Amino acid sequence: MKITDVKVWLVEGVKYNWTMLKIYTDEGHTGVGEATNWPGSQIVETAAKEAGQRIIGLDPMQTDFIWTKLYRDLNWVGPFGASMCAISGIDMALLDLKAKVLGVPMYELLGGSFRTKIRLYANYWFTGGGHNAQDYADQARKVMADGFMGVKFDPFAHVNYLYGEDLNTDLGLSHEQQNRAFEVSKAVREAIGPDADLMIETHAMLNFKTAVTMAERLSELDITWYEEPAGPESASTLRTMRERISPKVSICVGERHYTRYGIRDLLEKQVVDIIMPDITRCGGPSEMKRMATMAEVYNVQLAPHNPNGPLSTLASAHVCAAVPNFFRQEFMFNDVPWRDEVIDHPIDIQSGHLILSERPGLGVDLIEPEMEKHSGIRVSRNGFYI
């Protein structure tokens, strides 16, 4: 069996443009994958097309060989970023194809399942109302009523922009802004109750002093984790933060760390409690499984980053099914109405859990006409991507 074609589509999502792809073979077998990243989705789309051309004529069953070949070939233009997104999407599609040929769910190729009911936490649940405590609390209660037992949000996001203030280029917050972020977070904690997970995101958009200060303040809310207090450039910076922040505050990073090589320093320096690689960036399901196994050595848990499309959601869940150190998986609570229309079986969400089917591969195929109905580029609003 040989690969004959790789098609790529850009589909508008609620937050990002989804980069979807499909691999075709001379024996009629196909596999689907997703290479979503943002911003710069058009760069990722082009990279996926280029990488797709490099695998024409290869045997799609040789998934690790193709991963390694692409990684080494594209290393010349950088082992991360758009090239790794392309590799991630292709790896996902190859595993989907191989599992469909073998007639097994993808998690069987990853070692078999520890679980097929994947616990989710909600993101993008706060899209209505304003950046105030009451509106956030009201929306958080709706998430709990839907059966979810965890929410994540960034109480600092665009705080200056939203209030018509000048942007702080030093990534700091005034005392008023710090108080505002804390009060919103406190309102959410009270709304969801003491037993639900409360994840606080910072997007690495706070300076060192502010990030540490807010971690200490938020610790009294019993937060589940404090996400990306620093960017991916230096594990040593995170090491220093880990020493300054209360031990009861768990640190979670990984959405901007690519491959097993990118998390090695984090694990060796023991600066994280939870890693959150993104399956459409980190190297695909094969690589996420390898990263989870590395993390297991350090007693670190896996909680995949996933603000992406339906294939990313399903592929992440298959990895979560196949590892012992799974914690939670991210899920877009509010999404575009066509999320389940571009695939031939809807994602099965029950009481805050994703239920994996026994259908082969990812359990779905892409519906090309539906994707083409929603093709295009999601644009920024007033200069800010939302």
C-alpha positions in Angstrom: 0.0 0.0 0.0 1.3 3.5 -0.9 0.2 7.0 -0.1 -1.2 8.7 -3.2 -2.4 12.1 -2.0 -2.7 14.4 1.0 -5.5 17.0 1.0 -5.6 20.0 3.4 -8.5 22.2 4.4 -8.7 25.4 6.5 -12.0 25.4 8.4 -13.2 28.2 10.7 -13.6 27.3 14.3 -14.9 29.3 17.3 -11.5 30.5 18.3 -8.9 29.1 15.8 -8.9 28.1 12.2 -8.8 24.3 12.1 -6.3 22.8 9.7 -7.7 19.5 8.7 -6.1 16.9 6.4 -6.8 13.5 4.8 -4.4 10.9 3.5 -5.4 8.7 0.6 -3.8 5.4 -0.6 -3.8 3.3 -3.7 -5.8 0.6 -2.0 -8.7 3.0 -1.0 -7.8 3.3 2.7 -7.8 6.8 4.1 -7.0 8.5 7.4 -7.9 11.9 8.8 -5.9 14.3 11.0 -5.7 17.8 12.3 -2.7 20.2 12.4 -4.4 23.3 14.0 -2.3 26.1 15.4 -2.9 29.8 15.9 -2.1 32.5 15.0 -0.6 31.9 11.6 -3.0 29.2 10.5 -2.2 29.9 6.8 1.4 29.1 7.5 0.4 25.8 9.1 -1.8 25.0 6.1 1.1 25.6 3.7 3.4 23.5 5.9 0.9 20.6 6.0 0.7 20.7 2.2 4.4 20.7 1.8 4.9 17.9 4.3 2.1 15.9 2.7 4.0 16.0 -0.7 7.0 14.5 1.0 5.2 11.3 2.0 3.7 10.5 -1.4 4.7 7.0 -2.4 5.5 5.9 1.2 3.9 3.0 3.0 1.3 4.5 5.5 1.7 1.6 7.9 5.2 2.7 8.7 4.1 5.4 11.1 7.2 5.8 13.2 9.4 5.7 10.1 7.4 8.5 8.5 7.4 10.6 11.7 11.2 10.3 12.0 11.8 11.0 8.3 9.7 14.2 8.4 11.2 15.3 11.7 14.7 15.0 10.2 13.8 16.4 6.8 12.1 19.5 8.2 14.6 20.0 11.0 16.4 22.3 8.6 13.6 24.9 8.8 13.1 24.4 12.5 12.0 21.3 14.6 9.1 23.2 16.1 6.3 25.6 15.0 4.5 25.1 11.7 6.7 22.2 10.6 5.8 20.2 13.7 2.1 21.1 13.4 2.3 19.5 9.9 4.0 16.4 11.3 1.4 16.3 14.1 -1.5 16.3 11.6 0.1 13.7 9.4 0.9 11.4 12.3 -2.7 11.6 13.5 -4.0 10.8 10.0 -1.5 7.9 9.6 -2.5 6.3 12.9 -6.2 6.8 12.0 -5.6 5.1 8.7 -3.6 2.2 10.2 -6.1 1.6 12.9 -8.9 1.5 10.3 -7.0 -1.0 8.2 -6.6 -3.2 11.3 -10.2 -2.6 12.4 -9.3 -1.3 15.9 -9.7 2.0 17.8 -6.6 4.2 17.7 -6.0 3.7 21.4 -5.2 0.0 20.7 -2.2 1.1 18.6 -1.0 3.2 21.6 -1.0 0.2 24.0 -4.6 -0.4 24.7 -7.0 1.4 27.0 -6.9 2.2 30.8 -10.2 3.9 30.3 -12.6 4.9 27.5 -14.5 7.5 29.5 -12.3 10.6 29.5 -12.9 13.3 32.1 -13.0 16.8 30.6 -12.7 20.3 31.9 -14.4 23.2 30.2 -12.7 26.1 28.5 -14.4 28.9 26.4 -17.4 28.7 28.7 -17.2 32.5 29.4 -18.0 33.9 26.0 -21.1 35.7 27.0 -21.4 38.8 29.3 -18.6 41.0 30.5 -15.4 40.6 32.4 -17.0 40.9 35.8 -17.6 38.6 38.7 -21.4 38.2 38.3 -21.3 37.3 34.6 -18.5 34.8 35.1 -20.2 33.2 38.0 -23.5 32.9 36.1 -21.8 31.2 33.2 -19.8 28.9 35.5 -23.0 27.6 37.1 -24.2 26.6 33.6 -21.1 24.5 33.1 -21.7 22.7 36.4 -25.3 22.2 35.5 -24.1 20.5 32.3 -22.2 17.9 34.3 -18.7 19.2 34.0 -16.6 19.3 37.2 -13.9 21.7 36.1 -13.4 25.1 34.4 -10.4 27.0 33.1 -10.1 30.7 32.2 -7.7 33.6 32.1 -8.8 36.3 34.6 -6.1 38.5 33.3 -6.8 38.2 29.5 -6.8 41.5 27.7 -7.8 43.2 31.0 -6.5 46.6 29.8 -8.1 46.4 26.4 -11.5 45.3 27.8 -11.6 48.4 30.1 -10.4 50.9 27.5 -7.0 51.4 29.3 -3.6 51.6 27.8 -1.8 48.3 27.3 1.0 47.5 29.8 4.0 46.6 27.7 5.8 45.4 30.8 3.2 42.7 31.3 2.3 44.1 34.7 -1.1 44.8 36.3 -2.1 47.7 38.5 -3.5 46.9 42.0 -7.0 47.6 40.7 -6.5 45.1 37.9 -5.0 42.5 40.2 -8.0 42.9 42.5 -10.4 42.6 39.6 -8.8 39.4 38.4 -8.9 37.9 42.0 -12.5 38.9 42.5 -13.6 37.3 39.2 -11.7 34.1 40.2 -13.2 34.1 43.6 -16.7 34.4 42.2 -16.1 31.5 39.9 -14.8 29.3 42.7 -17.9 30.1 44.8 -20.1 29.3 41.8 -18.6 25.9 41.1 -18.1 24.9 44.7 -15.2 23.4 46.5 -15.1 20.0 44.8 -14.7 21.2 41.2 -11.5 21.9 39.4 -10.5 25.5 38.9 -7.7 26.1 36.5 -6.1 29.5 36.1 -4.5 30.4 32.8 -2.0 33.3 32.4 -0.8 32.7 28.8 2.6 33.7 30.0 1.4 37.3 29.7 2.5 38.4 33.2 5.9 39.5 34.3 7.8 37.5 36.9 6.8 39.6 39.9 3.1 39.8 38.9 2.9 36.1 38.1 4.3 35.1 41.5 2.2 37.7 43.3 -1.0 36.5 41.7 -0.2 32.8 42.2 0.1 33.5 46.0 -3.2 35.4 46.1 -5.0 32.8 44.1 -3.7 29.9 46.2 -6.3 30.6 48.8 -9.0 29.6 46.2 -7.5 26.1 46.1 -6.8 26.3 42.3 -6.2 23.0 40.5 -3.3 24.5 38.6 -1.6 27.7 37.6 -0.9 27.6 33.9 2.1 29.0 32.0 3.4 31.5 34.6 6.4 31.8 32.2 6.9 31.2 28.5 8.6 28.1 27.0 12.0 29.7 26.6 13.6 28.8 29.9 13.0 26.0 32.4 15.3 27.8 34.8 12.9 30.7 35.0 10.1 28.2 35.9 12.5 26.7 38.4 12.9 30.0 40.2 9.1 30.6 40.1 8.5 27.1 41.5 10.7 28.1 44.4 8.8 31.4 45.0 5.3 30.1 44.6 3.5 28.2 47.4 4.0 24.4 47.1 0.2 23.9 47.2 -0.1 25.6 43.8 0.5 23.1 41.0 2.2 24.4 37.9 1.0 23.3 34.5 2.8 24.1 31.2 3.3 22.4 27.8 1.0 23.9 25.1 4.1 25.7 23.6 6.5 22.8 24.2 7.1 20.6 21.2 8.1 16.9 21.3 9.8 14.9 24.0 12.9 16.9 23.5 11.1 20.1 24.5 9.8 18.8 27.8 13.0 17.1 28.9 14.4 20.1 30.8 11.1 20.7 32.5 11.0 17.2 33.9 14.6 17.0 34.8 14.4 20.3 36.7 11.1 19.1 38.3 9.4 22.4 37.7 6.0 21.1 36.6 3.3 19.0 38.2 1.2 18.6 35.0 2.2 18.8 31.4 -0.3 19.9 28.7 1.1 19.2 25.3 -1.2 20.0 22.3 -1.7 17.1 20.0 -1.8 19.3 16.9 1.6 20.9 17.8 3.6 18.5 19.9 4.1 15.8 17.2 0.7 14.0 17.1 -0.6 11.1 19.0 2.6 9.0 18.7 4.7 11.8 20.2 2.1 12.7 22.9 2.2 9.1 24.1 6.0 9.3 24.3 5.8 12.5 26.2 3.3 11.0 28.6 5.6 8.1 29.2 8.6 10.4 29.9 6.4 12.4 32.3 5.3 9.2 34.1 9.0 8.7 35.1 8.8 11.9 37.1 5.3 11.3 38.5 3.9 14.1 36.3 0.4 13.9 35.0 -1.0 14.5 31.5 -3.7 17.0 30.7 -3.8 17.7 26.9 -4.2 21.3 25.7 -7.1 21.3 23.2 -8.8 24.5 22.1 -9.0 23.0 18.6 -11.3 21.1 16.3 -13.1 17.8 16.6 -10.2 15.5 15.4 -7.9 17.1 18.0 -10.4 16.4 20.7 -10.9 12.8 19.6 -7.2 12.0 19.1 -6.3 13.6 22.5 -8.9 11.4 24.1 -7.4 8.3 22.5 -4.0 9.1 24.0 -5.6 9.9 27.4 -7.2 6.4 27.2 -3.9 4.7 26.7 -1.7 6.3 29.5 -1.7 5.6 33.3 -0.9 9.2 34.2 -3.9 10.9 32.7 -5.4 13.8 34.7 -7.9 15.9 32.6 -8.6 16.9 29.0 -9.5 20.3 27.8 -12.8 20.8 26.0 -14.3 23.8 24.2 -17.6 24.2 26.0 -18.9 26.8 23.5 -18.1 25.9 19.9 -19.2 26.5 16.4 -22.5 24.7 15.5 -20.7 22.8 12.7 -18.2 21.1 15.0 -20.1 17.8 14.7 -21.2 18.5 11.1 -17.8 18.2 9.6 -17.4 14.7 10.9 -19.7 11.7 10.2 -20.3 10.8 13.9 -20.8 13.4 16.6 -18.5 13.5 19.6 -20.2 11.7 22.5 -20.1 14.0 25.5 -21.9 12.8 28.6 -21.9 14.5 32.0 -18.5 16.2 31.4 -16.9 13.1 29.9 -16.0 12.1 26.4 -17.0 8.6 25.7 -14.8 6.8 23.1 -16.4 4.4 20.7 -15.1 1.1 19.5 -15.2 2.2 15.9 -11.8 1.9 14.1 -9.3 4.7 14.2 -10.6 7.9 15.5 -14.0 6.6 14.9 -14.9 9.3 12.4 -14.3 10.5 8.8 -14.3 14.1 7.5 -17.3 15.4 5.5 -15.6 17.4 2.8 -18.6 19.4 1.6 -19.4 20.5 5.1 -15.8 21.7 5.7 -15.9 23.7 2.4 -19.1 25.4 3.6 -17.1 26.8 6.5 -13.7 27.4 4.9 -12.0 30.8 5.4 -9.9 32.7 7.8 -11.1 33.8 11.3 -10.0 37.4 11.6 -9.1 39.5 14.5 -11.4 42.1 16.0 -10.0 45.5 16.8 -6.5 44.0 16.5 -7.1 41.3 19.1 -7.7 37.6 18.3 -10.5 36.2 20.4 
